[in-house]
Amino acid sequence: MEPGTWWSESDYARQYYKGMVKGGISCLLIYFSEFGLELSEEQRERITSCEDYDQLKRWFQRALKGDSVEQIFG
């Protein structure tokens, strides 16, 4: 999301957004683990350092449709 959007308006909104991001990161990591998909260190770092909820959501949507990690990050 771009600066100046709803989540940057207040401390509460920023904390809420950060919680959404942390939840998205956790969901992706759990998904990969449960389905036995191996992440490289680079891919794991890419997920855990992501601060964009929309990006995490796109990766998760691709994960639901893809068969490999490469398809998800492709």
Short mmCIF file of the C-alpha atoms (twelve columns), coordinates in Angstrom:
data_MODEL
# 
_entry.id   MODEL 
# 
loop_
_atom_site.group_PDB 
_atom_site.id 
_atom_site.type_symbol 
_atom_site.label_atom_id 
_atom_site.label_alt_id 
_atom_site.label_comp_id 
_atom_site.label_asym_id 
_atom_site.label_seq_id 
_atom_site.Cartn_x 
_atom_site.Cartn_y 
_atom_site.Cartn_z 
_atom_site.pdbx_PDB_model_num 
ATOM 1  C CA . MET A 1  0.000  0.000   0.000   1 
ATOM 2  C CA . GLU A 2  1.080  3.510   -0.680  1 
ATOM 3  C CA . PRO A 3  1.906  6.029   2.061   1 
ATOM 4  C CA . GLY A 4  -1.059 8.211   2.828   1 
ATOM 5  C CA . THR A 5  -3.579 5.380   2.650   1 
ATOM 6  C CA . TRP A 6  -5.949 4.436   5.456   1 
ATOM 7  C CA . TRP A 7  -3.362 2.607   7.541   1 
ATOM 8  C CA . SER A 8  -1.089 5.623   7.926   1 
ATOM 9  C CA . GLU A 9  -3.782 7.830   9.415   1 
ATOM 10 C CA . SER A 10 -3.423 6.872   13.081  1 
ATOM 11 C CA . ASP A 11 -1.290 4.844   15.464  1 
ATOM 12 C CA . TYR A 12 -4.109 2.333   15.848  1 
ATOM 13 C CA . ALA A 13 -4.437 1.897   12.073  1 
ATOM 14 C CA . ARG A 14 -0.662 1.472   11.680  1 
ATOM 15 C CA . GLN A 15 -0.576 -1.176  14.405  1 
ATOM 16 C CA . TYR A 16 -3.591 -2.920  12.867  1 
ATOM 17 C CA . TYR A 17 -1.883 -2.963  9.462   1 
ATOM 18 C CA . LYS A 18 1.338  -4.321  10.974  1 
ATOM 19 C CA . GLY A 19 -0.729 -7.090  12.577  1 
ATOM 20 C CA . MET A 20 -2.257 -7.923  9.198   1 
ATOM 21 C CA . VAL A 21 1.233  -8.132  7.686   1 
ATOM 22 C CA . LYS A 22 2.500  -10.402 10.471  1 
ATOM 23 C CA . GLY A 23 -0.547 -12.619 10.021  1 
ATOM 24 C CA . GLY A 24 0.049  -12.789 6.265   1 
ATOM 25 C CA . ILE A 25 3.669  -13.775 6.805   1 
ATOM 26 C CA . SER A 26 2.647  -16.488 9.264   1 
ATOM 27 C CA . CYS A 27 -0.009 -17.863 6.899   1 
ATOM 28 C CA . LEU A 28 2.440  -18.117 4.028   1 
ATOM 29 C CA . LEU A 29 5.090  -19.856 6.112   1 
ATOM 30 C CA . ILE A 30 2.540  -22.290 7.530   1 
ATOM 31 C CA . TYR A 31 1.206  -23.003 4.040   1 
ATOM 32 C CA . PHE A 32 4.658  -23.834 2.688   1 
ATOM 33 C CA . SER A 33 5.442  -26.009 5.689   1 
ATOM 34 C CA . GLU A 34 2.150  -27.929 5.600   1 
ATOM 35 C CA . PHE A 35 2.412  -28.675 1.899   1 
ATOM 36 C CA . GLY A 36 6.077  -29.643 2.074   1 
ATOM 37 C CA . LEU A 37 7.274  -26.841 -0.182  1 
ATOM 38 C CA . GLU A 38 10.898 -25.983 0.550   1 
ATOM 39 C CA . LEU A 39 11.866 -22.319 0.654   1 
ATOM 40 C CA . SER A 40 15.352 -21.096 -0.089  1 
ATOM 41 C CA . GLU A 41 16.890 -18.682 2.389   1 
ATOM 42 C CA . GLU A 42 16.313 -15.898 -0.141  1 
ATOM 43 C CA . GLN A 43 12.636 -16.769 -0.526  1 
ATOM 44 C CA . ARG A 44 12.131 -17.021 3.248   1 
ATOM 45 C CA . GLU A 45 13.823 -13.646 3.694   1 
ATOM 46 C CA . ARG A 46 11.643 -12.177 0.949   1 
ATOM 47 C CA . ILE A 47 8.530  -13.266 2.831   1 
ATOM 48 C CA . THR A 48 9.640  -12.351 6.349   1 
ATOM 49 C CA . SER A 49 10.911 -8.901  5.342   1 
ATOM 50 C CA . CYS A 50 7.815  -7.994  3.318   1 
ATOM 51 C CA . GLU A 51 5.853  -5.078  4.774   1 
ATOM 52 C CA . ASP A 52 3.223  -4.926  2.017   1 
ATOM 53 C CA . TYR A 53 0.044  -6.797  2.899   1 
ATOM 54 C CA . ASP A 54 -1.204 -6.677  -0.693  1 
ATOM 55 C CA . GLN A 55 1.981  -8.404  -1.881  1 
ATOM 56 C CA . LEU A 56 1.643  -11.097 0.763   1 
ATOM 57 C CA . LYS A 57 -1.961 -11.614 -0.305  1 
ATOM 58 C CA . ARG A 58 -0.915 -11.977 -3.962  1 
ATOM 59 C CA . TRP A 59 1.707  -14.584 -3.014  1 
ATOM 60 C CA . PHE A 60 -0.854 -16.499 -0.973  1 
ATOM 61 C CA . GLN A 61 -3.352 -16.442 -3.833  1 
ATOM 62 C CA . ARG A 62 -0.647 -17.751 -6.187  1 
ATOM 63 C CA . ALA A 63 0.275  -20.418 -3.622  1 
ATOM 64 C CA . LEU A 64 -3.300 -21.700 -3.678  1 
ATOM 65 C CA . LYS A 65 -3.132 -22.066 -7.459  1 
ATOM 66 C CA . GLY A 66 0.512  -23.070 -7.980  1 
ATOM 67 C CA . ASP A 67 2.389  -26.306 -7.720  1 
ATOM 68 C CA . SER A 68 5.841  -24.937 -6.911  1 
ATOM 69 C CA . VAL A 69 7.526  -22.159 -5.021  1 
ATOM 70 C CA . GLU A 70 8.895  -20.806 -8.306  1 
ATOM 71 C CA . GLN A 71 5.355  -20.293 -9.630  1 
ATOM 72 C CA . ILE A 72 4.429  -18.343 -6.525  1 
ATOM 73 C CA . PHE A 73 7.316  -15.904 -6.728  1 
ATOM 74 C CA . GLY A 74 7.528  -15.907 -10.544 1 
# 
